[in-house]
Amino acid sequence: MIPRPLIIGLTGPNAAGKGEVAAVLGKMGFALHSLSDVVREEAARRGLPPTRENLIRLGNDLRLRHGSGVLARRISRRLRGFDVVDSIRNPVEVQVLRRREGFVLVGVDAPRRLRFRRSMRRARPGDALSLRDFVEKERRENSRRGHAQQLGRTLALADLKVRNDRSLGDLERRVRRFLERLKLSAAGAEKRKGAGAAPQPRSRRRGRARRSRPPLPGRRPAAGRRTRSRAR
């Protein structure tokens, strides 16, 4: 059985397959969320089309105005303890989500040329049309500014990593494998917790009790005490 609460955060570069991992987890009953949802809602409020460039610009603007963890704080209110949070792109977002019990950050990655080919196949508005443009967009997504996207630094914080360089069937097996690791880790933590609360051996408790027990009424004083009394 999958441990609960469990909140799986997903991070990784463009077209690595984060959405596919989220879809696999969704079939297992996880509620799906994305920090990009917060940005899309903001774009709709401002009357802007949700193109990739607009979303990046709006996300950076929200972080600049309200702090680098603003998207994570807003999405955190919607989490119930068995969730997936996609599109984590800033280290402060990780810090915010780690405050939630059961949070685990999973990094999804794949070779750059393979990711570019996937990007070309899906053909989302704003996606790069050449490998050179793809590389340049990735460079901009690895800014050193605190409020901007920092995909490389965020990926480095991952507790687990999934390499998505084969088929969807293989990716699903890898997802199930890391869930099995989480189950084993949770079971081990519960076992260590139980061992830490184990009672002390009875013999040691009795020994302390004898040392702290007062003398019984009417008992003759010890020989050492009689000697000191005569000396006085």
C-alpha positions as CSV (number, residue, x, y, z in Angstrom):
1,M,0.0,0.0,0.0
2,I,1.3,3.5,-0.9
3,P,2.1,5.5,2.3
4,R,0.0,8.5,3.1
5,P,0.3,11.5,3.3
6,L,2.4,11.5,0.1
7,I,2.9,14.6,-2.1
8,I,5.1,14.0,-5.1
9,G,6.6,17.1,-6.6
10,L,7.9,16.9,-10.2
11,T,10.7,19.0,-11.7
12,G,12.9,18.7,-14.7
13,P,13.7,20.4,-18.1
14,N,11.3,21.1,-20.9
15,A,9.8,18.0,-22.7
16,A,11.5,15.6,-20.2
17,G,8.2,13.8,-19.6
18,K,6.9,15.3,-16.3
19,G,3.3,15.4,-17.7
20,E,3.6,11.6,-18.5
21,V,4.8,10.8,-15.0
22,A,1.9,12.8,-13.6
23,A,-0.6,11.0,-15.8
24,V,0.7,7.6,-14.6
25,L,0.3,8.8,-11.0
26,G,-3.1,10.1,-11.8
27,K,-4.2,6.6,-12.8
28,M,-3.1,5.4,-9.4
29,G,-5.5,7.9,-7.6
30,F,-3.2,10.9,-7.0
31,A,-4.8,14.3,-7.4
32,L,-3.0,16.3,-10.1
33,H,-1.9,19.9,-9.6
34,S,0.6,22.1,-11.4
35,L,2.3,25.4,-10.4
36,S,1.6,26.4,-14.0
37,D,-2.1,26.3,-13.2
38,V,-1.6,29.3,-10.9
39,V,0.2,31.1,-13.7
40,R,-2.5,30.2,-16.3
41,E,-5.2,31.5,-13.9
42,E,-3.2,34.8,-13.6
43,A,-3.0,35.0,-17.4
44,A,-6.7,34.5,-17.7
45,R,-7.3,37.2,-15.1
46,R,-5.1,39.6,-17.1
47,G,-6.6,38.6,-20.4
48,L,-3.4,37.2,-21.9
49,P,-3.1,34.1,-24.1
50,P,-1.4,31.2,-22.2
51,T,1.6,30.9,-24.5
52,R,4.9,29.6,-23.2
53,E,6.6,33.0,-23.3
54,N,3.6,34.7,-21.5
55,L,3.6,32.0,-18.8
56,I,7.3,32.3,-18.1
57,R,7.1,36.0,-18.0
58,L,4.0,36.0,-15.7
59,G,5.5,33.4,-13.4
60,N,8.7,35.4,-13.0
61,D,6.6,38.6,-12.3
62,L,4.5,36.8,-9.6
63,R,7.7,35.6,-7.9
64,L,9.2,39.1,-8.1
65,R,6.1,40.8,-6.6
66,H,5.1,38.2,-4.0
67,G,8.3,36.2,-3.2
68,S,9.9,33.2,-5.0
69,G,7.6,30.7,-3.2
70,V,4.3,32.3,-4.2
71,L,3.2,29.7,-6.6
72,A,4.0,26.9,-4.2
73,R,2.1,28.7,-1.4
74,R,-1.0,29.1,-3.5
75,I,-1.0,25.5,-4.7
76,S,-0.3,24.2,-1.2
77,R,-3.8,25.3,-0.1
78,R,-5.3,22.8,-2.5
79,L,-3.3,19.7,-1.4
80,R,-5.0,17.0,0.6
81,G,-2.2,14.5,1.2
82,F,-2.2,12.3,-1.9
83,D,-1.2,14.7,-4.6
84,V,1.2,15.4,-7.5
85,V,2.6,18.9,-8.0
86,D,4.0,19.4,-11.5
87,S,6.1,22.2,-12.9
88,I,8.3,23.1,-9.9
89,R,11.0,25.4,-11.3
90,N,12.5,27.3,-8.4
91,P,14.4,26.1,-5.3
92,V,12.3,28.3,-3.0
93,E,9.2,26.5,-4.3
94,V,10.8,23.2,-3.1
95,Q,11.5,24.8,0.4
96,V,7.8,25.8,0.7
97,L,6.5,22.4,-0.3
98,R,8.9,20.5,2.0
99,R,6.9,22.0,4.9
100,R,4.1,19.6,4.0
101,E,4.3,16.2,5.5
102,G,5.1,13.5,3.1
103,F,6.6,15.7,0.3
104,V,9.1,14.0,-2.0
105,L,10.7,15.8,-5.0
106,V,11.1,13.6,-8.1
107,G,13.3,14.8,-11.0
108,V,12.4,13.7,-14.5
109,D,15.1,14.0,-17.2
110,A,16.1,12.9,-20.7
111,P,18.8,13.6,-23.2
112,R,18.5,17.1,-24.8
113,R,18.1,16.0,-28.4
114,L,15.4,13.5,-27.5
115,R,13.6,16.2,-25.6
116,F,13.8,18.5,-28.6
117,R,12.3,15.8,-30.8
118,R,9.4,15.4,-28.3
119,S,8.9,19.1,-28.2
120,M,8.7,19.2,-32.0
121,R,6.1,16.4,-32.0
122,R,3.8,18.0,-29.5
123,A,4.2,21.5,-31.2
124,R,2.9,23.6,-28.4
125,P,2.6,27.4,-29.0
126,G,6.0,29.0,-28.3
127,D,8.0,25.8,-28.5
128,A,11.4,26.0,-30.2
129,L,11.6,25.3,-33.9
130,S,15.3,24.4,-34.0
131,L,17.7,22.7,-31.7
132,R,19.7,26.0,-31.4
133,D,16.5,27.9,-30.3
134,F,15.7,25.0,-27.9
135,V,19.1,25.3,-26.2
136,E,18.7,29.1,-25.9
137,K,15.3,28.8,-24.3
138,E,16.8,26.3,-21.8
139,R,19.6,28.8,-21.0
140,R,17.0,31.4,-20.2
141,E,15.2,29.0,-17.9
142,N,18.3,28.6,-15.8
143,S,18.6,32.2,-14.6
144,R,20.7,33.1,-11.6
145,R,18.0,35.6,-10.5
146,G,16.3,34.4,-7.3
147,H,12.7,35.1,-8.6
148,A,13.2,33.5,-12.0
149,Q,13.1,29.9,-13.2
150,Q,16.1,27.9,-12.1
151,L,15.5,24.5,-13.5
152,G,19.1,23.1,-13.1
153,R,19.3,24.1,-9.4
154,T,15.8,22.8,-8.7
155,L,16.5,19.4,-10.4
156,A,19.7,19.1,-8.2
157,L,17.4,19.1,-5.1
158,A,15.5,16.0,-6.2
159,D,15.1,13.1,-3.7
160,L,14.6,10.6,-6.6
161,K,15.3,10.8,-10.3
162,V,13.6,9.2,-13.2
163,R,15.3,9.0,-16.6
164,N,12.7,9.0,-19.4
165,D,14.7,7.9,-22.5
166,R,12.7,4.9,-23.6
167,S,9.0,4.0,-24.1
168,L,6.0,5.0,-22.1
169,G,5.7,1.5,-20.9
170,D,9.2,1.6,-19.5
171,L,8.5,5.0,-17.9
172,E,5.5,3.6,-16.1
173,R,7.6,0.7,-14.8
174,R,10.1,3.2,-13.5
175,V,7.4,5.2,-11.8
176,R,6.1,2.1,-10.1
177,R,9.6,1.3,-9.1
178,F,10.2,4.6,-7.3
179,L,6.8,4.2,-5.6
180,E,8.0,0.8,-4.3
181,R,11.1,2.5,-2.9
182,L,9.0,5.1,-1.2
183,K,6.9,2.3,0.4
184,L,10.0,0.5,1.7
185,S,11.4,3.8,3.0
186,A,8.2,4.6,4.8
187,A,8.1,1.1,6.3
188,G,11.7,1.4,7.5
189,A,11.0,4.7,9.1
190,E,8.0,3.3,10.9
191,K,10.1,0.4,12.1
192,R,12.8,2.7,13.4
193,K,10.2,4.8,15.1
194,G,8.8,1.8,16.9
195,A,12.2,0.6,18.0
196,G,13.0,4.0,19.5
197,A,10.0,3.7,21.8
198,A,10.9,0.3,23.1
199,P,10.8,-0.1,26.9
200,Q,14.1,-0.5,28.8
201,P,15.1,-3.9,30.1
202,R,13.4,-4.8,33.3
203,S,16.6,-5.7,35.1
204,R,17.9,-2.1,34.6
205,R,14.7,-0.6,36.0
206,R,14.8,-2.8,39.1
207,G,18.4,-1.8,39.7
208,R,17.5,1.9,39.7
209,A,14.6,1.2,42.0
210,R,16.8,-0.5,44.6
211,R,19.2,2.4,44.6
212,S,16.5,5.0,45.2
213,R,14.4,3.0,47.8
214,P,14.5,4.5,51.3
215,P,15.3,2.3,54.4
216,L,12.4,0.5,55.9
217,P,11.2,1.7,59.3
218,G,12.8,-0.1,62.3
219,R,15.7,-1.5,60.3
220,R,19.0,-1.3,62.0
221,P,21.5,1.2,60.5
222,A,24.3,-0.1,58.4
223,A,27.6,-1.1,60.1
224,G,29.4,1.9,58.6
225,R,26.9,4.3,60.2
226,R,27.4,2.6,63.7
227,T,31.1,3.1,63.5
228,R,30.8,6.8,62.7
229,S,28.3,7.2,65.6
230,R,30.7,5.7,68.1
231,A,33.5,7.9,66.8
232,R,31.4,11.1,67.5
